[in-house]
Amino acid sequence: MSQYRLNADQQAIFSQADRFARERLYPLAERMDAEEWWPEDVFPEMGALGMLGTTVDPKYGGAGLDMLSAGLICQAIARSNHALALSWAAHDNLCANNLAQNGSERLREKYLPGLCNGTLIGALALTEPGAGSDALGSMRTTARRQGDHYILNGAKLYITNGPVADVILLYAKTDKDAGNHGISAFMVETSCPGFKVAQKLMKMGFRGSPTAELVLEDCQVPVENLVGKENLGVQVVMSGLDFERAMIAPIALGISERALELSIEWSKTREQFGQPLARFQMIRSKLADMYTWVESMRSFTYQVLAECSEVPAEEAGRGHVHMQAAAAVMYAANACNLVLNEMAQIHGGSGYIWESEANRLYRANKLLEIGAGTTEVRKMIISDGLLK
């Protein structure tokens, strides 16, 4: 692993997470992909090792790490089990970190300890049927104040961890006429009346990370479960999206590292025309390209995660970090696509077989160019920042 800007503590954090992922999480990956199976005992194990609640204050049970250190854990998990890395990011970054940054003290005390020790699984629900890139402008889920509760109605789609989550940071319109300035954020317990998982979605890749459509029908959420202030949820959304984008980049990095590792092993052992593939110049050229993409991805990913570590949550969602986070995930996703394409070419027919690890990695590539804002949305953010 590159020593790029990592101190001894960060190296130790990565090494511990990488060792756990190789020994414990890698053996689960094949079954998770084949059966869309969720290992219920893994999050409590990760919580016990300090791999959950990574950026949460220790007084709530978190590890109190910065974003770069959290990203190293995410990268290590993605190397061995990218589906679990995605679920980890939805739980640890999208839900727990967002709550820690924006929630009331009462909400932090109520939910963060369970999210940190793995007895609660978290998720975030923003996207809706018919609303992808325009998730805010097209939001139809509503929340109406009634006494000491909000009554929520609507649906959410493509929600990572949706089928297994215990608590979800969910966005709804509290003022239907105020556009983006009429959105509020809520902590919704999936056991509350009126909440249901409408369907578990079958995906091409990341199949071990469960995804769902959620429906709320007169779902009652206590007033104290409002995150931040009413109608000011857009700031929670935007700050969370920047950190989410920065945290998706190490998933792409971890996948790419494993793809390169597999390709090197295959090139050394697979023989054609009486000699290993590694003896052919075209194969060596592909490996050199893959290595260069991985190392440049690593540098940009670490740089932006380090910048996010220094940005207060209230300043995210705008300015330099907004553009940098979009650029980092865009480059990482695009470079990952290049790496995986060369991996598939090097593996040939064996990489085209569904059960192979190379195939499992290859099927993961497209989501990284879509989730947390498509490549096109990322380009809009970057160009807006350049032209201001």
C-alpha positions in Angstrom: 0.0 0.0 0.0 1.2 3.5 -0.8 2.5 5.5 2.2 0.9 8.7 0.7 0.3 11.1 3.5 -0.5 8.4 6.1 0.9 8.6 9.5 1.6 5.6 11.8 -1.9 5.7 13.4 -3.6 5.7 10.0 -1.4 2.9 8.8 -2.4 0.9 11.8 -6.1 1.6 11.3 -5.9 0.4 7.7 -3.9 -2.7 8.6 -6.3 -3.8 11.3 -9.3 -3.2 9.0 -7.7 -4.9 6.1 -6.7 -8.0 8.1 -10.3 -8.3 9.5 -11.8 -7.9 6.0 -9.5 -10.5 4.5 -10.1 -13.0 7.2 -13.7 -12.4 8.1 -15.5 -10.5 5.3 -13.9 -12.0 2.1 -15.2 -15.5 2.8 -18.8 -14.1 2.9 -18.6 -12.3 -0.4 -19.4 -15.1 -2.8 -22.6 -16.2 -0.9 -23.7 -12.6 -0.4 -23.5 -12.1 -4.2 -25.1 -15.4 -5.2 -28.0 -15.4 -2.7 -28.3 -11.7 -1.9 -27.7 -12.8 1.6 -27.1 -10.4 4.5 -24.8 -11.7 7.4 -26.6 -10.4 10.5 -23.8 -11.0 12.9 -21.1 -8.9 11.1 -22.1 -5.4 12.1 -21.9 -6.2 15.9 -18.5 -7.7 15.3 -17.3 -4.6 13.4 -18.8 -2.4 16.2 -16.8 -4.3 18.8 -13.6 -3.6 16.8 -14.3 0.1 16.5 -15.1 -0.1 12.8 -18.6 1.5 13.2 -19.3 5.0 14.3 -15.9 5.9 13.0 -16.4 9.6 12.9 -18.7 9.8 16.0 -17.6 11.2 19.3 -16.4 8.5 21.7 -19.0 9.7 24.3 -21.7 8.1 22.1 -19.6 5.0 21.5 -17.8 6.1 18.4 -14.2 6.0 17.4 -13.7 9.7 17.0 -11.7 9.4 13.8 -11.4 11.9 11.0 -12.8 11.4 7.5 -9.5 10.1 6.0 -9.2 7.4 8.7 -12.8 6.4 8.2 -12.1 6.3 4.4 -9.2 3.9 5.0 -11.6 1.5 6.8 -14.0 1.7 3.9 -11.2 1.1 1.4 -10.0 -1.9 3.4 -13.5 -3.4 3.5 -14.1 -2.8 -0.2 -10.9 -4.7 -1.1 -12.4 -7.9 0.3 -16.2 -7.4 0.2 -17.3 -4.4 -1.8 -21.0 -5.1 -1.0 -20.4 -4.8 2.7 -18.4 -1.6 2.1 -21.4 0.0 0.5 -23.7 -1.0 3.3 -21.0 0.2 5.8 -20.9 3.6 4.1 -24.7 3.9 4.1 -24.8 3.0 7.8 -21.6 4.8 9.1 -21.4 7.9 6.9 -24.8 8.6 5.4 -26.7 7.8 8.7 -24.5 7.9 11.8 -22.1 10.7 10.7 -25.1 12.8 9.5 -26.9 12.3 12.7 -23.8 13.1 14.8 -23.3 16.3 12.8 -26.9 17.6 12.6 -29.0 15.8 15.2 -30.1 17.1 18.6 -28.4 15.8 21.7 -31.5 13.8 22.5 -31.3 12.0 19.1 -27.6 11.4 19.4 -28.0 9.8 22.8 -30.9 7.7 21.6 -29.5 6.3 18.4 -25.8 6.7 18.1 -24.7 4.1 20.7 -26.6 1.4 18.8 -25.3 2.6 15.5 -21.8 2.5 16.8 -21.9 -1.0 18.4 -23.8 -2.5 15.5 -27.0 -3.4 17.3 -28.8 -0.9 15.1 -28.4 -0.8 11.3 -28.8 2.7 9.7 -29.7 4.0 6.3 -30.5 7.2 4.4 -33.7 7.7 2.3 -33.7 10.5 -0.2 -34.4 9.2 -3.7 -38.0 8.5 -4.7 -39.8 6.8 -7.6 -39.6 9.2 -10.6 -36.9 11.4 -8.9 -33.2 10.5 -9.2 -30.9 13.4 -10.0 -33.6 15.8 -9.2 -34.2 14.2 -5.8 -34.9 17.5 -4.0 -37.0 19.3 -6.6 -39.2 16.3 -7.4 -39.7 15.1 -3.8 -43.3 14.1 -3.1 -43.0 12.4 0.3 -44.7 14.7 2.8 -44.6 15.3 6.6 -47.5 17.0 8.3 -47.3 18.2 11.9 -50.1 16.8 14.0 -49.7 17.4 17.8 -46.5 15.8 19.0 -46.0 13.8 15.8 -45.3 14.3 12.1 -47.5 12.2 9.8 -45.3 11.0 6.8 -46.7 9.7 3.5 -44.8 8.8 0.4 -42.3 6.4 -1.0 -38.5 6.1 -1.3 -36.6 4.0 -3.9 -33.1 2.5 -4.2 -32.5 2.7 -0.5 -29.3 0.9 0.5 -29.8 -1.1 3.7 -33.5 -0.5 3.4 -34.5 -4.2 4.0 -32.4 -4.6 7.1 -32.3 -1.1 8.6 -33.6 -0.3 12.1 -33.5 3.5 11.8 -33.4 5.7 8.7 -32.5 9.3 8.1 -35.4 10.2 5.8 -36.3 13.4 4.0 -39.8 14.7 3.4 -41.6 17.9 2.4 -42.9 19.9 5.4 -43.8 22.9 3.2 -45.0 21.7 -0.3 -44.9 25.3 -1.7 -41.4 26.2 -0.6 -39.5 24.1 -3.0 -36.0 23.0 -1.8 -36.5 25.2 1.3 -39.5 23.2 2.5 -37.7 19.9 3.1 -37.0 18.5 6.6 -35.0 15.5 7.8 -36.3 12.9 10.3 -35.0 9.8 12.1 -37.6 7.2 11.3 -37.7 3.8 13.1 -38.6 1.0 10.7 -40.7 -0.6 13.4 -43.1 2.4 13.6 -46.7 1.9 12.3 -47.2 2.9 8.7 -43.6 2.1 7.6 -43.0 -0.9 5.3 -40.5 -2.3 2.9 -42.5 -2.5 -0.3 -40.0 -4.6 -2.1 -36.4 -5.8 -1.9 -34.7 -4.9 -5.2 -32.6 -7.4 -7.2 -29.5 -5.7 -8.6 -26.7 -6.4 -11.2 -23.9 -5.7 -8.8 -23.3 -5.1 -5.0 -25.9 -7.8 -4.6 -25.0 -8.5 -1.0 -25.8 -5.0 0.0 -29.6 -5.1 0.3 -31.6 -2.3 -1.4 -35.3 -1.6 -1.2 -38.3 0.5 -2.0 -39.9 1.9 1.1 -43.5 3.1 1.6 -44.8 5.4 4.3 -48.6 5.4 4.9 -49.6 7.7 7.7 -46.3 6.9 9.4 -46.2 8.6 12.8 -42.8 10.0 13.7 -42.3 11.9 17.0 -41.6 15.6 16.8 -38.3 15.2 18.6 -37.1 13.0 15.8 -36.8 16.0 13.5 -33.1 16.4 12.6 -32.1 20.0 12.5 -34.9 22.6 12.0 -38.1 22.3 10.1 -37.8 23.3 6.4 -34.0 23.5 6.7 -33.3 19.9 5.7 -31.6 20.9 2.5 -28.4 21.8 4.3 -28.4 18.4 6.0 -28.8 16.9 2.5 -26.1 18.9 0.8 -23.5 18.5 3.6 -24.2 14.8 3.7 -23.9 14.4 -0.1 -20.4 15.9 -0.1 -19.1 13.5 2.6 -21.0 10.6 0.9 -19.2 11.3 -2.4 -15.9 11.5 -0.7 -16.6 8.2 1.0 -17.7 6.4 -2.2 -14.2 7.1 -3.7 -12.4 4.7 -1.4 -14.9 2.0 -2.4 -13.9 2.4 -6.0 -10.2 2.4 -4.8 -10.6 -0.8 -2.8 -12.4 -2.6 -5.7 -9.7 -1.4 -8.1 -6.9 -2.6 -5.9 -8.4 -6.1 -5.7 -9.0 -6.1 -9.5 -5.3 -5.3 -10.0 -4.3 -8.0 -7.5 -6.4 -10.6 -9.3 -5.0 -9.6 -12.6 -1.4 -9.8 -11.5 -2.1 -13.3 -10.1 -3.9 -14.5 -13.2 -1.2 -13.1 -15.5 1.5 -15.0 -13.6 -0.4 -18.4 -13.5 -2.4 -18.5 -16.7 -0.4 -19.9 -19.7 -1.1 -19.4 -23.3 1.1 -20.4 -26.3 3.4 -22.1 -23.8 4.1 -19.2 -21.5 2.4 -17.1 -18.8 0.3 -14.2 -19.9 2.7 -11.9 -18.0 5.3 -12.5 -20.7 3.2 -10.8 -23.3 3.8 -7.1 -23.8 0.1 -6.2 -24.3 -0.8 -7.8 -20.9 2.1 -6.0 -19.2 0.9 -2.7 -20.8 -2.6 -3.3 -19.3 -1.1 -4.0 -15.8 1.0 -0.8 -16.0 -2.1 1.2 -16.9 -4.1 -0.3 -14.1 -1.4 0.4 -11.6 -1.2 4.0 -12.7 -5.0 4.5 -12.5 -5.1 2.9 -9.0 -2.3 5.1 -7.6 -3.7 8.3 -9.1 -7.1 7.4 -7.7 -5.5 6.8 -4.3 -3.8 10.2 -4.2 -6.9 12.1 -5.1 -9.2 10.1 -2.8 -6.9 10.6 0.2 -6.4 14.3 -0.6 -10.2 15.0 -0.6 -10.9 12.9 2.4 -8.2 14.9 4.3 -9.9 18.1 3.2 -13.3 16.9 4.3 -11.8 16.1 7.7 -11.1 19.9 8.1 -14.4 21.2 6.9 -17.2 21.8 9.4 -20.4 20.1 8.5 -22.2 23.5 8.1 -19.7 24.5 5.4 -20.1 21.4 3.3 -22.5 21.5 0.4 -20.9 24.6 -1.1 -17.5 26.0 -2.0 -14.3 24.2 -2.7 -15.1 21.0 -0.9 -18.3 20.7 -2.8 -16.4 20.7 -6.1 -13.6 18.6 -4.8 -15.8 15.8 -3.5 -17.7 15.6 -6.8 -14.4 15.5 -8.7 -12.9 12.8 -6.5 -15.8 10.4 -6.8 -16.1 11.1 -10.5 -12.5 10.3 -11.2 -12.5 7.3 -8.9 -15.6 5.8 -10.5 -14.3 6.5 -14.1 -10.9 5.1 -13.3 -12.4 2.1 -11.6 -14.4 1.4 -14.7 -11.1 1.4 -16.7 -9.4 -0.9 -14.3 -12.3 -3.4 -14.2 -12.5 -3.4 -18.0 -8.8 -4.3 -18.3 -9.2 -6.9 -15.6 -12.0 -8.5 -17.6 -9.9 -8.5 -20.8 -7.0 -10.1 -19.0 -9.2 -12.8 -17.5 -10.9 -13.5 -20.8 -13.6 -16.2 -20.7 -13.0 -17.0 -17.1 -13.9 -13.4 -16.1 -17.1 -13.7 -18.0 -18.4 -16.5 -15.8 -21.0 -15.3 -13.3 -19.5 -17.2 -10.3 -15.9 -15.8 -10.7 -14.6 -13.1 -8.5 -13.5 -11.1 -11.5 -17.1 -11.2 -12.7 -18.4 -10.1 -9.3 -16.1 -7.1 -9.3 -16.9 -6.2 -12.9 -20.7 -6.1 -12.2 -20.0 -3.5 -9.5 -18.6 -0.8 -11.8 -21.7 1.0 -13.0 -23.2 1.8 -9.6 -20.2 4.0 -8.7 -20.9 6.2 -11.7 -24.6 6.6 -10.7 -24.9 6.7 -6.9 -24.7 9.9 -4.9 -25.2 11.9 -8.1 -24.4 10.6 -11.6 -21.2 11.4 -13.5 -23.2 14.1 -15.3 -24.4 15.8 -12.1 -20.8 15.7 -10.8 -19.6 17.5 -13.9 -22.3 20.1 -13.4 -21.0 20.7 -9.8 -17.4 20.9 -11.0 -18.1 23.3 -13.9 -20.3 25.5 -11.7 -17.4 25.8 -9.3 -14.9 26.6 -12.0 -17.1 29.2 -13.6 -18.1 31.2 -10.5 
